[in-house]
Amino acid sequence: MASDLDRRDALIQPAQQASIKKLLPTTEGKPIMAWSPNGRQPPMRNAVCVCVDCHMLVPGLFVLEAARTRRTTPANYDIVLVTTGPTDVTDIHRRWLSERGIKLRDDFDLSSLQTIDIAERRLTKATLLKLLLAETLADCYDRILYLDADLTIHDELTPIFSLDTKDSPLAAVPNVPLWTDRNWKQQQSDYAHFRALGMTEPYRFVNTGVMLIDVGKWNRDDVGARALDFIRRNPTICRLPDEDALNAILDGHLAQMSPVWNMRSHLWSQREVREIVQPVIIHYAGPNKPWRRFRRRKRLFAHRSAYRLYKEFVAGTPWPTWLADQWSARDLWDNLVFEMRQVTREIRPKTAVRRRAARRALLNVFRHYCTVSAFADVEQDIVRRDGARLRLSKSNGQQARSDRPRTGPTID
């Protein structure tokens, strides 16, 4: 019986067949069909990529394993770990990756990063690897979903690869509308920073922890090289170098995705928000990471569900004690002291009133944002909007997973 590929080839001119087959990933010499979920777009080579160095290796593996287990079929996308060099991983790590079919790329040319200084102490050159993905992997993939290593995945990633970014080189989730929980002085500081970056109002500053990259358009516009050049010329204003540089050179000219694909953890901690968005990805941006159970200036019971996910993950790996090594008795003590101070402040009547008012204001702005904003994934029925509620659409051939909670993943 003729396969789907054979029947398709019969409709294509012979001169075109060879070039089309070159674009398809192969298994044992046979092309794999990698159509988008709606079946209307041509075959595409997709990849989910995480970029790390040795310090963030285990969190990166955690994210990639989640992407693998949520993937309905290997034909949907490749899973790729990018490191700053061969010494970032050991033979044990390589074996673990190979057993799961996760590709390792430790051969990126980092010469363009050598002259760049990063002011933020907690960041390393690994944060700039995302700017090299499209150029380095252009011969391998047409679309790349870049993911930071500090997030959790709660549903299938495949639908986002069918997003049409129009003429934009990437799609991402904006930050600015969600910063209403910052006080007036902090907001004015943010706006001054956007102006220093050369951005224009209305500011559409996006978080680059989750990006859908159209490789051809990215390289057409020379986005990576332009971003690196901006960082070199403006080291003092690039607090988050990759994010600031991309926002500066694109200035909002990108496809806007809904918070379904990059739900900030501090928002998701609000119970009312869980009735508005059912996220595929929750992002733990900032210094408080889910794998550090206790830490100074972290709420005592924050990130418990995410911590349990990490606990389950490391239990089945060659490094089962890694999670326990991420905090010390001093971290626990500092955490307890901070929690006591916060509770003491919160029980003060005036403080409690202000917090409730701020929480209501944040919720109202977020609900309005989810209701009226023009999200590309909503317009293309990748994400469904029911009033103010956003959730992954099933019209793209995606079926609800039996293990997905009705109200989405929990965070506390």
TACOR-V136739 format. One record per residue. N is the residue number from 1. PHI is phi in degrees with one decimal (NA if undefined). Layout:
n=N phi=PHI
n=N phi=PHI
//
This chain:
n=1 phi=NA
n=2 phi=-68.1
n=3 phi=-79.7
n=4 phi=-59.5
n=5 phi=-67.0
n=6 phi=-63.9
n=7 phi=-65.1
n=8 phi=-67.4
n=9 phi=-62.9
n=10 phi=-65.4
n=11 phi=-94.1
n=12 phi=-112.2
n=13 phi=-59.7
n=14 phi=-53.8
n=15 phi=-67.0
n=16 phi=-90.7
n=17 phi=-62.3
n=18 phi=-63.1
n=19 phi=-66.8
n=20 phi=-67.0
n=21 phi=-65.0
n=22 phi=-65.4
n=23 phi=-80.8
n=24 phi=-92.9
n=25 phi=-62.5
n=26 phi=-126.2
n=27 phi=-131.7
n=28 phi=54.3
n=29 phi=82.2
n=30 phi=-106.4
n=31 phi=-62.6
n=32 phi=-103.7
n=33 phi=-74.8
n=34 phi=-127.9
n=35 phi=-68.8
n=36 phi=-70.4
n=37 phi=-57.2
n=38 phi=-82.4
n=39 phi=74.5
n=40 phi=-101.8
n=41 phi=-98.8
n=42 phi=-69.6
n=43 phi=-56.3
n=44 phi=-131.5
n=45 phi=-99.3
n=46 phi=-112.5
n=47 phi=-148.3
n=48 phi=-104.0
n=49 phi=-122.6
n=50 phi=-125.4
n=51 phi=-114.9
n=52 phi=-146.2
n=53 phi=-114.0
n=54 phi=-63.5
n=55 phi=-72.0
n=56 phi=-113.8
n=57 phi=-64.8
n=58 phi=-64.2
n=59 phi=-58.1
n=60 phi=-64.1
n=61 phi=-65.8
n=62 phi=-59.5
n=63 phi=-64.8
n=64 phi=-66.7
n=65 phi=-66.2
n=66 phi=-64.6
n=67 phi=-62.8
n=68 phi=-69.6
n=69 phi=-72.1
n=70 phi=-83.9
n=71 phi=-75.7
n=72 phi=-74.2
n=73 phi=-152.3
n=74 phi=-58.6
n=75 phi=-70.9
n=76 phi=-67.8
n=77 phi=-166.6
n=78 phi=-79.9
n=79 phi=-119.4
n=80 phi=-130.3
n=81 phi=-101.7
n=82 phi=-111.9
n=83 phi=-121.0
n=84 phi=-78.1
n=85 phi=172.0
n=86 phi=-61.0
n=87 phi=-77.5
n=88 phi=-70.5
n=89 phi=-122.3
n=90 phi=-97.9
n=91 phi=-62.8
n=92 phi=-64.7
n=93 phi=-63.2
n=94 phi=-62.0
n=95 phi=-66.0
n=96 phi=-61.3
n=97 phi=-63.5
n=98 phi=-63.3
n=99 phi=-62.0
n=100 phi=-103.1
n=101 phi=72.0
n=102 phi=-90.3
n=103 phi=-80.2
n=104 phi=-115.9
n=105 phi=-121.3
n=106 phi=-118.5
n=107 phi=-117.8
n=108 phi=-65.7
n=109 phi=-79.1
n=110 phi=-99.9
n=111 phi=-61.7
n=112 phi=-72.6
n=113 phi=-97.3
n=114 phi=-65.5
n=115 phi=-92.5
n=116 phi=-103.5
n=117 phi=-104.3
n=118 phi=-108.2
n=119 phi=-75.3
n=120 phi=-69.8
n=121 phi=-64.1
n=122 phi=-78.2
n=123 phi=-103.2
n=124 phi=-126.7
n=125 phi=-61.2
n=126 phi=-60.8
n=127 phi=-68.4
n=128 phi=-93.9
n=129 phi=-60.0
n=130 phi=-60.0
n=131 phi=-75.0
n=132 phi=-103.7
n=133 phi=-59.7
n=134 phi=-63.4
n=135 phi=-69.7
n=136 phi=-72.6
n=137 phi=-103.7
n=138 phi=-61.8
n=139 phi=-79.8
n=140 phi=-107.6
n=141 phi=-138.4
n=142 phi=-97.2
n=143 phi=-136.6
n=144 phi=-129.1
n=145 phi=-96.2
n=146 phi=-84.8
n=147 phi=-129.2
n=148 phi=-67.0
n=149 phi=-88.8
n=150 phi=-109.0
n=151 phi=-144.1
n=152 phi=-123.2
n=153 phi=-112.3
n=154 phi=-125.2
n=155 phi=-163.6
n=156 phi=-66.2
n=157 phi=-90.5
n=158 phi=-52.6
n=159 phi=-56.0
n=160 phi=-68.6
n=161 phi=-69.2
n=162 phi=-87.1
n=163 phi=-66.9
n=164 phi=-90.0
n=165 phi=-85.9
n=166 phi=58.9
n=167 phi=-96.6
n=168 phi=-86.3
n=169 phi=-78.3
n=170 phi=-155.5
n=171 phi=-126.8
n=172 phi=-156.5
n=173 phi=-103.7
n=174 phi=-66.6
n=175 phi=-97.3
n=176 phi=-54.4
n=177 phi=-63.5
n=178 phi=-100.3
n=179 phi=-98.3
n=180 phi=-73.0
n=181 phi=-82.1
n=182 phi=-90.8
n=183 phi=-72.0
n=184 phi=-58.3
n=185 phi=-63.9
n=186 phi=-65.5
n=187 phi=-64.4
n=188 phi=-63.4
n=189 phi=-64.9
n=190 phi=-62.5
n=191 phi=-65.2
n=192 phi=-64.1
n=193 phi=-65.4
n=194 phi=-62.0
n=195 phi=-64.6
n=196 phi=-64.3
n=197 phi=-75.2
n=198 phi=89.3
n=199 phi=-79.7
n=200 phi=-115.8
n=201 phi=-76.7
n=202 phi=-73.1
n=203 phi=-66.6
n=204 phi=-120.9
n=205 phi=-75.2
n=206 phi=-108.2
n=207 phi=-86.8
n=208 phi=-96.2
n=209 phi=-73.2
n=210 phi=-134.7
n=211 phi=-137.3
n=212 phi=-95.3
n=213 phi=-102.3
n=214 phi=-86.4
n=215 phi=-59.4
n=216 phi=-62.8
n=217 phi=-71.4
n=218 phi=-60.4
n=219 phi=-71.7
n=220 phi=-59.3
n=221 phi=-89.6
n=222 phi=55.0
n=223 phi=-63.0
n=224 phi=-60.4
n=225 phi=-64.5
n=226 phi=-65.2
n=227 phi=-65.8
n=228 phi=-63.9
n=229 phi=-64.7
n=230 phi=-63.7
n=231 phi=-64.2
n=232 phi=-62.2
n=233 phi=-81.9
n=234 phi=-133.7
n=235 phi=-65.4
n=236 phi=-76.8
n=237 phi=-95.6
n=238 phi=-91.4
n=239 phi=-67.5
n=240 phi=-111.9
n=241 phi=-55.4
n=242 phi=-66.4
n=243 phi=-68.6
n=244 phi=-63.1
n=245 phi=-66.8
n=246 phi=-64.0
n=247 phi=-67.4
n=248 phi=-66.6
n=249 phi=-81.0
n=250 phi=-92.4
n=251 phi=47.1
n=252 phi=85.7
n=253 phi=-85.3
n=254 phi=-155.0
n=255 phi=-83.4
n=256 phi=-93.9
n=257 phi=-96.5
n=258 phi=-78.9
n=259 phi=-62.9
n=260 phi=-54.5
n=261 phi=-96.3
n=262 phi=-160.8
n=263 phi=-87.3
n=264 phi=-70.5
n=265 phi=-64.6
n=266 phi=-68.8
n=267 phi=-77.4
n=268 phi=-65.1
n=269 phi=-69.6
n=270 phi=-82.1
n=271 phi=-60.3
n=272 phi=-65.4
n=273 phi=-64.8
n=274 phi=-67.6
n=275 phi=-87.4
n=276 phi=-104.9
n=277 phi=-127.9
n=278 phi=-111.0
n=279 phi=-77.0
n=280 phi=-85.2
n=281 phi=-129.7
n=282 phi=-112.4
n=283 phi=-110.9
n=284 phi=-98.7
n=285 phi=-70.5
n=286 phi=102.9
n=287 phi=-75.1
n=288 phi=-86.8
n=289 phi=-103.7
n=290 phi=-68.3
n=291 phi=-83.7
n=292 phi=-102.1
n=293 phi=-61.5
n=294 phi=-127.0
n=295 phi=-165.5
n=296 phi=-61.5
n=297 phi=67.7
n=298 phi=-123.2
n=299 phi=-63.5
n=300 phi=-61.3
n=301 phi=-108.6
n=302 phi=-75.4
n=303 phi=63.7
n=304 phi=-64.8
n=305 phi=-64.6
n=306 phi=-64.3
n=307 phi=-62.3
n=308 phi=-64.3
n=309 phi=-62.6
n=310 phi=-64.3
n=311 phi=-62.5
n=312 phi=-64.8
n=313 phi=-65.8
n=314 phi=-68.5
n=315 phi=-61.9
n=316 phi=-103.1
n=317 phi=-117.6
n=318 phi=-72.6
n=319 phi=-125.9
n=320 phi=-67.6
n=321 phi=-94.5
n=322 phi=-57.7
n=323 phi=-64.3
n=324 phi=-67.4
n=325 phi=-80.9
n=326 phi=-87.5
n=327 phi=-146.1
n=328 phi=-125.0
n=329 phi=-62.5
n=330 phi=-65.4
n=331 phi=-61.3
n=332 phi=-63.2
n=333 phi=-62.6
n=334 phi=-61.1
n=335 phi=-63.8
n=336 phi=-64.1
n=337 phi=-62.4
n=338 phi=-63.7
n=339 phi=-64.0
n=340 phi=-62.3
n=341 phi=-64.8
n=342 phi=-65.8
n=343 phi=-63.4
n=344 phi=-60.8
n=345 phi=-68.5
n=346 phi=-70.7
n=347 phi=-83.7
n=348 phi=-69.8
n=349 phi=-53.7
n=350 phi=-64.5
n=351 phi=-64.6
n=352 phi=-62.6
n=353 phi=-64.7
n=354 phi=-62.9
n=355 phi=-65.5
n=356 phi=-64.1
n=357 phi=-64.9
n=358 phi=-65.6
n=359 phi=-67.1
n=360 phi=-64.3
n=361 phi=-64.1
n=362 phi=-61.7
n=363 phi=-63.3
n=364 phi=-64.2
n=365 phi=-65.1
n=366 phi=-67.0
n=367 phi=-62.5
n=368 phi=-63.1
n=369 phi=-58.6
n=370 phi=-71.1
n=371 phi=-82.6
n=372 phi=-110.0
n=373 phi=-68.0
n=374 phi=-89.8
n=375 phi=-90.4
n=376 phi=-63.4
n=377 phi=-70.8
n=378 phi=-74.5
n=379 phi=-60.4
n=380 phi=-98.5
n=381 phi=61.4
n=382 phi=-81.4
n=383 phi=-117.0
n=384 phi=-99.2
n=385 phi=-110.1
n=386 phi=-109.6
n=387 phi=68.6
n=388 phi=-96.7
n=389 phi=-90.9
n=390 phi=-114.9
n=391 phi=-153.0
n=392 phi=-63.9
n=393 phi=-77.9
n=394 phi=-101.8
n=395 phi=-74.9
n=396 phi=-89.2
n=397 phi=88.0
n=398 phi=-87.4
n=399 phi=-101.8
n=400 phi=-63.0
n=401 phi=-77.9
n=402 phi=-68.0
n=403 phi=-96.1
n=404 phi=-90.3
n=405 phi=-61.0
n=406 phi=-59.3
n=407 phi=-100.9
n=408 phi=88.1
n=409 phi=-69.0
n=410 phi=-100.8
n=411 phi=-124.6
n=412 phi=-122.5
//
